[in-house]
Amino acid sequence: MSMDKKRWAEIAARFAGLRLLVVGDLMLDEFIWGKVSRISPEAPVPVVDVTSESYYPGGAANVARNLREFTSHVAVLGAAGQDAAGARLVSLLAESGMDTAGVMRHQGYSTIVKTRIIARHQQVVRVDRDCRIPTEGPRLERAIEFVDRAAGEVDGIVVSDYNKGFVTQALADRVLAAARRHGKVLTVDPHPRTAVEWKGATAIKPNRSEAFHAAGLPPSEPVEPAERDLALLEAGNRLLERWQPQNLVVTLGEQGMMLFRAGEPCYHVPACAQDVFDVSGAGDTAIALFTLGLCAGADAHETAELANLASGIVVGKLGTATVNRAELEAALG
């Protein structure tokens, strides 16, 4: 990594004063921890004896949680249900000091919950409880009002689209317009199976498979070195043309990430992870750090390096985890 500790200190010193808005699909991550000592007599599956349970903000709320490690000024815009899971999610966000005024709780909407059962440091199964209610009518009006008001007060906006219905084209258009009008950083973690377009965002961050899908290309196996992966380069160039972002960041798992910018050579950042325990939320960490870096005045190459380093740290942790300033500084060596 080319960034030294002095440069990191200059960038990190600006993080605490930044104000961020996170827009997207809010979820509750539930972890059931246990141990396995036998196989069920009913079916060839392990029996997990539960020892503890833990809960974390998930989805777009996990992006907010990652941002909160570096700044106390984080607001969240999304939907939750009038149910126990929604109450727990809002409580977790509020307890961590986030602004939850934009969390819209609806009757008839079930809060999205991802339940992971972990035994012996391995995920046994994941159970998803999803709900889709498009943001339209009064819900859209309220979301637009919040975006228009908040855009002038924040340094950056992050959109995390998990294709659960909150992020619609109408909302995306207002977010884009508000960010442009106020001259704010807008970063997007898109979902390729929606028709939502983000033309002109500051940065867009798909993973490899999402990038190929969005570019209309068939999936292909990674090539080493990544700079010679012609299929990946074609996907990146197609998305630059389609979305016209200032920065396109494609996360590549064990290959790190690739930064594409119009008129410039692609920039590959090799992976930093030594041990991979859990990739849950690694993309959330990447988009959070990429946004912080841009808002703090780092250039795109420095920002990609920070996001890649943070992702490498978080996959070495079990569960939906975050990374903090001390860990990043230590990883710089």
Secondary structure, DSSP 8 states (H G I E B T S, - for coil): ----HHHHHHHHHHHTT-EEEEEE-EEEEEEEEEEEEEE-SSSSSEEEEEEEEEEEEEEHHHHHHHHHTT-SEEEEEEEEESSHHHHHHHHHHHHTT-EEEEEEEETT---EEEEEEEETTEEEEEEEE-------THHHHHHHHHHHHHHTT-SEEEEE--SSSS--HHHHHHHHHHHHHHT-EEEEE--TTS----TT-SEE--BHHHHHHHTT-------SSGGG-HHHHHHHHHHHHHH--SEEEEE-GGG-EEEE-TTS--EEE----S--S--TTHHHHHHHHHHHHHHTT--HHHHHHHHHHHHHHHTTSSSS----HHHHHHHT-
